[in-house]
Amino acid sequence: MEIPPKSPDGSEKSPQSKELLPSNTASTLCISSRSESVWTSESRSKWDIYHKPIIVVSVGAAVFLFGVVITSLSCIQIKNKNVYKMCGPALLSMGLMLLVCGLVWIPIIRKKQKQRQKSQFLQTLKSFFFNR
C-alpha cells in the first residue's frame, strides 16, 4: 500500500487533492504583473510615479561627473595616463546616456498619466449612461 505524501503542515494529501491546488495561470500572474496599477484606480504619490526616472537621472549625473573628473585627471596626471584616457570618455558617455534616458522618461510618464485620467473619466461617463 502506497503512503500518501505529507504536506509541509503535516497533513496527508492524496494525489487527487494535488490536482485541486491552484496553479499559476494567466489570471493570477496578471495580478502580480507590473501593469497592476492600470487596473486599480487608487491614486499614487509623486514619488511612486517618478522614483525610477529620478534614480536613473541621479545615477547618470553622478557617472557623468565622475567621467568629467577622470577625463580631467588624464590631462593632469602623468602616471597611468592611458587608463584615464580610456575610462574617462566611456564614463562620460554612459553617464550622459543615463541622464538623457531619465530626462526623456519623465514626459513619457506624464503623458501616460494624462491618458489614464482621460480613460478613467470616459469609463465613468460610459458606466453612468449605460447602467441606467
C-alpha positions as a LaTeX table, in Angstrom:
\begin{tabular}{lrrr}
\hline
Residue & $x$ (\AA) & $y$ (\AA) & $z$ (\AA) \\
\hline
Met1 & 0.00 & 0.00 & 0.00 \\
Glu2 & 1.35 & 3.40 & $-1.00$ \\
Ile3 & 1.62 & 6.08 & 1.69 \\
Pro4 & 0.33 & 9.47 & 0.53 \\
Pro5 & 2.91 & 12.28 & 0.68 \\
Lys6 & 2.76 & 14.67 & 3.61 \\
Ser7 & 2.37 & 18.37 & 3.11 \\
Pro8 & 4.56 & 20.95 & 4.92 \\
Asp9 & 1.89 & 21.44 & 7.60 \\
Gly10 & 1.93 & 17.71 & 8.41 \\
Ser11 & $-1.44$ & 16.72 & 6.96 \\
Glu12 & $-1.59$ & 13.87 & 4.47 \\
Lys13 & $-2.75$ & 14.61 & 0.95 \\
Ser14 & $-3.87$ & 12.21 & $-1.70$ \\
Pro15 & $-2.69$ & 12.50 & $-5.33$ \\
Gln16 & $-6.20$ & 13.64 & $-6.28$ \\
Ser17 & $-6.02$ & 16.63 & $-3.93$ \\
Lys18 & $-2.83$ & 17.78 & $-5.64$ \\
Glu19 & $-4.81$ & 18.35 & $-8.82$ \\
Leu20 & $-7.19$ & 20.67 & $-6.98$ \\
Leu21 & $-4.44$ & 23.04 & $-5.86$ \\
Pro22 & $-4.49$ & 26.43 & $-7.61$ \\
Ser23 & $-1.93$ & 26.87 & $-10.29$ \\
Asn24 & $-0.22$ & 29.96 & $-11.63$ \\
Thr25 & $-2.49$ & 30.74 & $-14.51$ \\
Ala26 & $-2.58$ & 33.89 & $-16.57$ \\
Ser27 & $-5.22$ & 35.40 & $-14.30$ \\
Thr28 & $-3.10$ & 35.04 & $-11.17$ \\
Leu29 & 0.03 & 36.18 & $-12.95$ \\
Cys30 & $-1.75$ & 39.28 & $-14.21$ \\
Ile31 & $-2.40$ & 40.35 & $-10.64$ \\
Ser32 & 1.29 & 40.41 & $-9.80$ \\
Ser33 & 2.41 & 41.98 & $-13.06$ \\
Arg34 & 3.80 & 45.47 & $-13.45$ \\
Ser35 & 0.57 & 46.67 & $-15.07$ \\
Glu36 & $-1.36$ & 46.21 & $-11.84$ \\
Ser37 & $-1.68$ & 49.98 & $-11.43$ \\
Val38 & $-3.61$ & 50.15 & $-14.70$ \\
Trp39 & $-6.42$ & 48.08 & $-13.20$ \\
Thr40 & $-6.58$ & 49.84 & $-9.84$ \\
Ser41 & $-7.94$ & 53.35 & $-9.53$ \\
Glu42 & $-6.09$ & 54.26 & $-6.34$ \\
Ser43 & $-4.01$ & 57.42 & $-6.53$ \\
Arg44 & $-0.28$ & 57.10 & $-6.13$ \\
Ser45 & 2.15 & 59.63 & $-4.71$ \\
Lys46 & 4.53 & 61.56 & $-6.94$ \\
Trp47 & 7.46 & 59.54 & $-5.58$ \\
Asp48 & 5.75 & 56.26 & $-6.52$ \\
Ile49 & 5.25 & 57.55 & $-10.05$ \\
Tyr50 & 8.59 & 59.26 & $-10.68$ \\
His51 & 11.09 & 57.37 & $-8.48$ \\
Lys52 & 12.59 & 55.25 & $-11.29$ \\
Pro53 & 13.40 & 58.14 & $-13.67$ \\
Ile54 & 14.70 & 60.23 & $-10.75$ \\
Ile55 & 17.06 & 57.42 & $-9.77$ \\
Val56 & 18.21 & 57.00 & $-13.40$ \\
Val57 & 18.83 & 60.76 & $-13.73$ \\
Ser58 & 20.74 & 60.83 & $-10.43$ \\
Val59 & 22.94 & 57.86 & $-11.31$ \\
Gly60 & 23.52 & 59.28 & $-14.80$ \\
Ala61 & 24.56 & 62.66 & $-13.40$ \\
Ala62 & 26.90 & 61.01 & $-10.89$ \\
Val63 & 28.54 & 58.81 & $-13.55$ \\
Phe64 & 28.82 & 61.81 & $-15.90$ \\
Leu65 & 30.53 & 63.92 & $-13.22$ \\
Phe66 & 32.83 & 61.02 & $-12.35$ \\
Gly67 & 33.69 & 60.79 & $-16.05$ \\
Val68 & 34.49 & 64.51 & $-16.09$ \\
Val69 & 36.85 & 64.05 & $-13.13$ \\
Ile70 & 38.56 & 61.02 & $-14.68$ \\
Thr71 & 38.91 & 62.79 & $-18.04$ \\
Ser72 & 40.38 & 65.86 & $-16.39$ \\
Leu73 & 42.82 & 63.63 & $-14.49$ \\
Ser74 & 44.10 & 62.35 & $-17.83$ \\
Cys75 & 45.21 & 65.91 & $-18.61$ \\
Ile76 & 46.87 & 66.45 & $-15.22$ \\
Gln77 & 48.10 & 63.00 & $-14.14$ \\
Ile78 & 51.28 & 61.66 & $-15.73$ \\
Lys79 & 51.09 & 58.12 & $-14.31$ \\
Asn80 & 48.52 & 55.72 & $-15.91$ \\
Lys81 & 47.51 & 58.34 & $-18.47$ \\
Asn82 & 46.22 & 55.74 & $-20.96$ \\
Val83 & 43.84 & 54.25 & $-18.36$ \\
Tyr84 & 42.33 & 57.67 & $-17.64$ \\
Lys85 & 42.03 & 58.45 & $-21.35$ \\
Met86 & 40.11 & 55.21 & $-21.96$ \\
Cys87 & 37.86 & 55.21 & $-18.87$ \\
Gly88 & 37.03 & 58.92 & $-18.80$ \\
Pro89 & 35.18 & 59.19 & $-22.12$ \\
Ala90 & 33.44 & 55.84 & $-21.51$ \\
Leu91 & 32.07 & 57.10 & $-18.18$ \\
Leu92 & 31.15 & 60.41 & $-19.79$ \\
Ser93 & 29.12 & 58.70 & $-22.49$ \\
Met94 & 27.40 & 56.22 & $-20.14$ \\
Gly95 & 26.52 & 58.98 & $-17.70$ \\
Leu96 & 25.15 & 61.19 & $-20.44$ \\
Met97 & 23.13 & 58.31 & $-21.85$ \\
Leu98 & 21.53 & 57.55 & $-18.46$ \\
Leu99 & 20.90 & 61.25 & $-17.85$ \\
Val100 & 19.13 & 61.72 & $-21.18$ \\
Cys101 & 17.12 & 58.49 & $-20.81$ \\
Gly102 & 15.87 & 59.59 & $-17.40$ \\
Leu103 & 15.02 & 63.07 & $-18.62$ \\
Val104 & 13.07 & 61.68 & $-21.59$ \\
Trp105 & 11.29 & 59.15 & $-19.35$ \\
Ile106 & 9.64 & 61.87 & $-17.22$ \\
Pro107 & 7.49 & 63.42 & $-20.03$ \\
Ile108 & 6.51 & 59.93 & $-21.18$ \\
Ile109 & 5.19 & 59.14 & $-17.68$ \\
Arg110 & 3.32 & 62.48 & $-17.58$ \\
Lys111 & 1.67 & 61.71 & $-20.92$ \\
Lys112 & 0.62 & 58.25 & $-19.71$ \\
Gln113 & $-0.84$ & 59.77 & $-16.54$ \\
Lys114 & $-2.95$ & 62.20 & $-18.60$ \\
Gln115 & $-4.15$ & 59.38 & $-20.86$ \\
Arg116 & $-5.03$ & 57.25 & $-17.82$ \\
Gln117 & $-7.02$ & 60.13 & $-16.29$ \\
Lys118 & $-8.90$ & 60.64 & $-19.57$ \\
Ser119 & $-9.69$ & 56.94 & $-19.89$ \\
Gln120 & $-10.93$ & 56.76 & $-16.28$ \\
Phe121 & $-13.15$ & 59.78 & $-16.93$ \\
Leu122 & $-14.57$ & 58.19 & $-20.08$ \\
Gln123 & $-15.16$ & 54.92 & $-18.23$ \\
Thr124 & $-17.17$ & 56.70 & $-15.53$ \\
Leu125 & $-19.19$ & 58.55 & $-18.17$ \\
Lys126 & $-19.84$ & 55.34 & $-20.07$ \\
Ser127 & $-20.90$ & 53.47 & $-16.93$ \\
Phe128 & $-23.13$ & 56.38 & $-15.90$ \\
Phe129 & $-25.05$ & 56.46 & $-19.19$ \\
Phe130 & $-25.17$ & 52.73 & $-19.96$ \\
Asn131 & $-26.04$ & 51.48 & $-16.48$ \\
Arg132 & $-29.34$ & 53.37 & $-16.28$ \\
\hline
\end{tabular}
